[in-house]
């Protein structure tokens, strides 16, 4: 049976889903939650590359121009030019030229900088955590989509049954009115038939309204305005077991956070370590008294090569407290991971138990519903033959509606348990390291 949902008469295109897997594949390409998480990964990739680049040597070119409008005089001992000059006397001299031009290059490489090393390591771990967060977002979205998808299928199943119910009670109501006119039954019995018919109509209208709301919800979750067409059977058996061996994506996120905190501890401890840099500098200078006239300029060059070591000695115990803070955060994250593993393990075990219970209940309620339908046929035949009254006929029909309700509820419970296990069994860890 083709299940189609038309939300907008002006829709120019449609998307068809034959299974939940089709919905999930579509979501990977169109969902806002997944697309935004992937874009965040690109941001983290850029940050990781940026942190790595700080480990490379830096090379800068410089150029400058100075106009020494007033050259500052310098006091020079008079004996430097006149040995007979009195002691303690100075002459005022001016050194330099008015216009100075210079170009040069500066290179520096931190060959030993633990702070930058661990910062780059932390950035890489944050990228891994971002990927884990994307998979966790995918996991949550998949559960939301599956809930909406199966709710739509169950609503369609309900609509089929409710439509049949309306036909049945419409026939009963017409029969009751006819018998009332003949004086066979009372008005109260006619009213009972009318009440049941109105109830069935209300159930059908409610299901139609719910279907429209659920489809709009599915469109929002899939981030699409396309018309949705579903070709699936909710009672089609799904070949899958109940064994869960894959890691829970929420645990993967927490484990990535612990790795980040471990790196932050190392990064803060690195504040105690010395750093060593290689420095090279080359400069060329032109000095002249005539603007932009290099014919009479003095040409001066210089080169510098050196090693620079920086050793932290005392910074007011700030580094110590940073290390203590990072260690406390790490212990907190580890405690949360232990609790999370236990909680998720119990959730998985409960999920399997719920699935098995829902499956058994579905089989039993389905059998009961089938038997009640057969009994209702017999009741209908007896009513038409005049063996039983309308009141008894409606009572027997009420038993069918109760069995119908229990069947739909068990079908819903089983569908929920089934898709939760199916989504839980996916290997989200594989996508993180792709």
C-alpha positions, -999 to +999 in steps of 0.1 A: +000+000+000+013+034-010+011+058+019+013+094+006+013+126+026+004+158+007+011+189+027+011+216+001-009+217-031+018+239-046+046+215-040+067+211-071+086+180-061+084+151-037+106+127-019+098+090-014+107+069+015+104+031+014+121+024+047+135+042+078+169+038+063+159+060+034+148+087+059+181+085+077+201+088+045+181+118+034+186+134+068+224+130+065+223+153+035+196+178+044+191+179+082+201+212+098+214+195+129+239+173+110+249+200+085+256+225+112+277+199+131+297+191+100+303+229+095+315+231+131+340+203+123+354+225+095+359+253+120+377+229+143+398+216+115+409+251+108+417+257+144+437+225+145+458+235+115+462+270+130+476+254+163+499+232+142+513+261+123+526+277+155+552+249+156+568+260+123+594+287+119+582+323+114+597+345+088+589+382+085+600+409+061+603+445+074+608+479+057+609+513+072+615+550+067+625+576+092+627+614+088+649+626+116+636+662+116+658+671+145+689+650+152+695+648+189+729+662+200+752+639+220+776+651+247+812+638+239+842+643+263+863+673+250+895+653+255+884+630+227+893+657+202+916+680+223+940+663+248+946+697+264+909+703+272+900+706+309+887+675+327+849+672+329+843+693+298+821+681+269+814+691+234+780+689+219+780+669+186+753+656+163+755+622+147+734+607+120+717+617+088+682+631+083+667+604+061+670+567+070+656+538+049+658+502+060+648+467+048+653+434+065+641+399+074+635+383+107+633+346+113+625+327+145+619+291+153+609+278+187+627+245+186+617+237+222+583+250+232+562+225+251+533+249+255+528+252+217+533+214+214+505+206+238+483+233+225+485+217+190+477+183+206+447+197+224+434+213+192+436+179+175+417+163+203+391+190+201+386+181+165+381+145+175+356+156+201+338+177+174+334+146+153+321+126+183+296+154+189+284+152+153+278+115+157+259+121+190+238+148+172+231+122+144+221+096+170+196+120+187+182+131+153+178+095+141+158+087+172+136+117+166+131+109+130+123+072+137+098+083+163+080+106+138+083+081+110+068+052+128+041+074+144+031+083+108+030+046+098+009+037+129-014+066+122-020+052+087-026+018+102-051+034+126-068+053+098-074+020+079-090+005+110-110+037+119-123+039+084-136+003+087-151+012+121-170+041+106-184+019+079-195-007+105-212+018+129-228+036+100-244+004+089-255-003+125-269+031+129-289+029+097-302-005+108-311+008+142-330+038+127-349+014+105-359-009+134-368+021+155-392+032+129-408-002+129-410-001+167-386-031+172-361-012+193-361+018+217-348+053+211-321+046+237-307+018+216-306+041+185-288+067+206-262+041+216-255+033+180-253+070+171-229+076+200-206+048+188-207+061+153-198+096+163-170+082+184-156+064+154-159+095+133-141+115+159-113+089+161-108+091+123-108+129+122-083+130+151-060+105+133-062+127+102-052+158+121-024+140+139-011+127+105-009+163+092+009+175+123+033+145+122+042+151+086+049+187+091+071+177+120+089+152+098+095+179+072+109+202+098+133+175+111+144+167+075+147+204+067+127+201+035+096+216+019+092+187-005+061+166-005+067+134+014+055+100+001+060+069+023+059+034+009+064+011+038+045-014+059+048-011+096+041-048+101+068-059+077+092-079+099+126-063+104+155-088+103+176-077+133+187-092+166+189-076+200+226-078+206+242-044+212+280-043+208+286-008+195+297+021+217+271+046+228+278+080+210+273+099+243+300+078+259+323+086+229+317+123+234+326+120+271+357+100+264+369+127+239+364+153+266+386+133+290+413+132+264+411+170+260+413+175+298+444+152+299+460+173+273+451+205+291+468+191+322+500+186+302+496+220+285+493+238+319+523+218+333+543+230+303+542+265+317+569+253+341+592+242+313+618+264+295+615+274+259+644+276+234+643+296+201+667+301+172+668+338+160+682+352+127+679+388+116+693+405+086+690+443+080+701+468+053+700+505+059+705+536+038+712+570+055+712+603+035+706+640+040+687+643+007+652+629+004+651+599-019+687+605-030+707+573-026+738+585-046+754+599-015+737+576+010+757+555+035+748+519+031+749+498+063+741+462+068+738+439+098+732+402+106+723+387+139+721+350+148+713+338+183+697+314+207+671+326+232+661+306+262+632+316+284+630+300+319+599+307+340+610+313+376+580+328+395+546+340+384+527+343+417+516+306+418+493+312+389+507+282+370+503+259+400+466+268+403+460+263+366+474+228+369+453+221+399+422+233+381+429+212+351+434+181+373+402+187+391+383+191+358+399+158+346+388+139+378+353+153+374+351+142+337+364+107+346+338+104+374+311+114+349+323+088+324+321+060+349+286+070+358+276+074+322+290+039+313+269+023+340+238+042+331+240+035+294+248-002+301+216-004+321+197+014+295+208-010+268+197-040+290+164-024+297+159-017+260+164-053+251+139-064+278+114-039+265+119-051+230+113-087+239+082-078+260+068-056+233+073-084+207+055-110+229+026-085+236+023-077+199+020-113+190-007-120+216-027-088+210-026-094+173-040-129+178-066-116+202-076-089+176-079-115+148-101-137+170-123-107+181-128-099+144-140-134+137-163-132+168-176-098+156-186-114+123-206-140+141-222-113+163-231-093+132-247-124+116-267-131+148-278-095+150-290-095+114-308-128+121-325-113+151-309-137+176-292-109+196-303-074+204-287-042+192-275-035+227-257-069+228-244-063+193-228-030+204-214-047+235-197-073+214-185-046+190-170-027+220-149-059+227-136-056+192-127-020+197-109-028+229-089-055+212-082-031+184-069-005+208-046-030+225-033-042+192-024-006+180-008+002+213+014-030+213+023-023+177+034+012+187+054-001+217+071-027+195+079-002+168+095+021+194+116-007+209+126-019+174+138+014+160+157+022+193+177-010+191+182-005+153+196+030+158+216+020+189+233-008+170+248+016+144+286+020+146+290+058+152+326+053+163+335+043+127+323+076+113+345+095+138+377+082+124+368+083+088 
